[in-house]
Amino acid sequence: MADFDTCRNILYQKLATRACTPRIETDDTRTPINKHGVFYPAGTAEKVMSIENLEQLFTHVLASPACPNFSSTAMELARRVDLRKLQKFIAIMIVLNCDLKAMVSFTSHLVAPRTLSEDVRKNSTLPLENPTFAKSVLGNDATTNLFIEKQHEFLAPVIKKYKEVKGDFRRLPYVMEKLIGQGSFGTVYKVEISPHHFRDEDGLSNSGKLILARKDFVLTARDGAYDREREVLREIVRNVRNNSNIMESWGSLEFGTTYSLFMPLADCDLMKYMESRTQPQSFGEKAAFVKCAVDLSGAIDFLHEQLVSPNYEKLSCFHMDLKPQNILVVIRDGVHTWKLSDFNMSRVKGRKNAGLQPNRSPTFYEINKLFHQEKPIVPTSSLGDSTVNRRGTGTYLAPEACIGDSVQAESDIWSLGCVISVVFTYMCGGFSGVENFSKLRSSKSRDSTDCFFTLSRRRDLPKISDAVLNDGVARWLKQLRTTQPTDSEKAILEDLTRFLEKQVFVIDPARRKNTTADQIRLKLVAAFNGYRKIPEPRFEPTTSPRPRWKIFAKVNSSTISRPIRLDTNLDPPLVTCVLGSNACPLVCATSRKLKAFQVHHITSEAATDNLIESESVSPLNTTLSWSKHVAASIQYVIAATDNEEFEFYLLPFRRANRSNAFYYFLFVRL
């Protein structure tokens, strides 16, 4: 008896060292929190219950006076366990601290017989669901009840790539999870999948940790409900593997009312990317950023025009929730890729006639019927984060989507135009520009909501004729195309913003449907090529004839104190005067003009007395005046106008290509 107990305890310790305690990680909590319960990773029982260990265990079982004559050796019994894949069964008994009597009963029913009937094989498959059969194998009610509960620790599911896994799972294969995002229909986690719990298409499992994103939905109905919608979701998942700019699903897990989708973990979404990173600086960087928008438009076109079912039926998928938060940014080896995600709001319809336009088919399948809409667990303050804003409409949703009219391909076109305008705002003015654009839309909206359109009058059931383009959008697009630093960039923005105004930001969806995602893609391709053709400005450091300390060693007091004249007419009178880094530039402000002067040349022995003046700038609004609030660095001047609702200007200056102007101003209104 003591020998069996010792053997059992040794096996228990080997199992216990392999047990996994899942944890939740948060930004505020350093100590992991147990959530899902202990589980034993796949393969644990098979590793511990090796042929050698099983032989030792059965040696003690056969030595028991209570053991009948099985006419089999311990090695034969061990090999039958391996052949019948009963290692998990024995491991569960070991963890339960089963006594020798229970192990003898198990051996008599499932191991010693040279053959097992079909009913016995079926009933002995885990999880055990027949209490009567379990009691006959284990010997008593107490052990049976413990076994039925404990068995789930060994039955955490294995996720299969591109497959749906469904079952009554009580343990989940997550070593760690961290909440990273929430929406109206789902919650997103960063998860670490336990080794051997993710299997690829070839049947090979992960040998080490695997980090994925998991999005959890709450199902609205059980089996049999919305079967066609489920099939349509499968078709989307299957098709998106053919487009590298749509986030693909690596499989799903369904248990109870929870439906989990697994996908590669992105670095962030587009809104968080813009919020945390400086906008592109060079024209090459801007071209690369525009290329991402080109690819995004191509992904929308793919959903609208190129989906095909296994029966070769053409499908059209309308995303219906296109916004920066649903565009994921993946950075690999320095290459940035935008991937469209979140199809839980999508509508899909078939196009049986090859010539039928995607916005004319009568049959729709709505994916959101599958899932409950829920309030986020933790509110977020990210700009424009919610699909639905204060008046019940989304910032990026088309007018027809917000007033209950039919929504189709043209609704995605409106949303795509909104996203593009925000993307170019970020390129030209950084995230502060994105914030200012949002504030301007809100200030020009009838009910102070952040939308790209507004309602011209109030009524309980608004009509599409009540909607008009938000005046803040029109003003912003005009500002984008008129305040660019070079003629080439102005031409790019002129072409793009005019296209958005005339063909995308069209209130009537019947007129907007003539614009396709591919047309937007081609317009962005033109912008991409435009940026590629702009030569990068050459920045040459200002040099002195010799290191400054040598100059200082040679100059005398009369040189230092010689008067310097501003060879320019500062009229009206001077308001303020500031110096940039290393005393360059010198910026002088009157109420009407900002003027910059070159000063490095005065350290030269051959320098003239006068400062060299660069170009000057005035406020864009000629009725405003410059204030005394001016600051300068080696690259920028920041200035404010002197009025009640003052305006800030960022004035980058660079080396000019003319011999008589050391600096010139490029100004962007913030």
Secondary structure, DSSP 8 states (H G I E B T S, - for coil): -HHHHHHHHHHHHHHHTT-B--EE--SS--S-B--S--B--TTHHHHHS-HHHHHHHHHHHHTSTT----S--HHHHHHHHHHTT-HHHHHHHHHTT--HHHHHHHIIIIISSSS--HHHHHHTSSS---HHHHHHHHSSHHHHHHHHHHGGGG----EETT-EEE---SS--EEEEEEEEE-SSEEEEEEEE-TTSEE-TTS-B-SS-EEEEEEEEEBSS-TTTTHHHHHHHHHHHHHGGG-TTB----EEEEETTEEEEEE---SEEHHHHHHHS----SHHHHHHHHHHHHHHHHHHHHHHH-EE-TT--EEEEE-S--SGGGEEEEEETTEEEEEE---TT-EEEEE-STT--TT--S--EEGGGGB-----SS----TT-SSS-TTS--TTS-HHHHTT----HHHHHHHHHHHHHHHHHHHHHHHHHHHHHHHHHHHTSTTS---SEEESS--SS--GGGEEE-HHHHHHHHHHHHS-SSHHHHHHHHHHHHHIIIIIS-S-HHHHTT--HHHHHHHHHHHHHHHHHS----------SS-HHHHHHH--HHHHT---B--S---S-EEEEEE-GGG--EEEEESS-EEEEE-GGGGSTT--SB-EEEEEE--SSTT--EEEEEEE-SSEEEEEE-STT--EEEEEEEE-SSTT-SEEE--EE-
